Amino acid sequence: MTTTTLGEFIRTHRERTTPASVGLPGGGRRRTPGLRREELAQLCEVSPTWLTWLEQGREVAASGKLLARMADVLHLTAAERTYLFSLAERLDPQHDETADDAGQSLQAIVDAIDGPAYMLDRQWDAVAWNEHALALFGGWLDVEETAPAKPNLLRFMFRSAAARGLIVDWEDRAHRLVAEFRADAGKHATQPPLAALIEELSQDSAEFRTLWASQDVVSREGGQRRFHHPRAGELSFNQTTFHLAQRHDLKLVILLP
């Protein structure tokens, strides 16, 4: 955690937040027009000492729930809130709500792409995909809109017979996929829901369990992807992956002929 930078960011925005904006009286002598440290601590339900240590850059743990409360009290913009959670290396509890709100715009992006395209979240659930991707990955993406769980790339890879028939050099791709997932998950791998997904796959698939235990890490790079499609026959694509500027937890994957 970049504790010094995090502390400076919180202190600066505390001093910019007026007492009136959070429902407190603004009278009395103040060194700055903003909130006193004791006032922010009270509003966030932490001790003034703990907040002092956080602003000083000491090694204290700030939970996602606490940071969300602090972001609300300090009236942080969406960009400032994202920056706060990035500095603290925590997942924003509003992540899922934001994803739901953005669903239509994400779908519009993949629909505009003339080729298989899909988006994955931090758990590698597919949150949007186009008709080209559906035609290619029928055994993965052909789910009902009302299904309780989103189609997950790792579950498809390790639990679906269709994946082993579709993907050329399945063993090599499975090895690389798990190494990419470890790099992508990082320290979030110990937090729900990622931890639950990893435990589930480790129990259901001996191959995933062995690959995960290997501790291999590679970056999610592009390259050639080959498929044995049950109807279209042999297919080859060049894969490119992008991260969204405003949603770093989402990945846009495009397969170009």
Summary of the structure (lengths in Angstrom):
residues: 257
radius of gyration: 22.5
end to end distance: 41.5
largest distance: 77.4
contacts: 698
relative contact order: 0.10
helix: 53%
strand: 14%
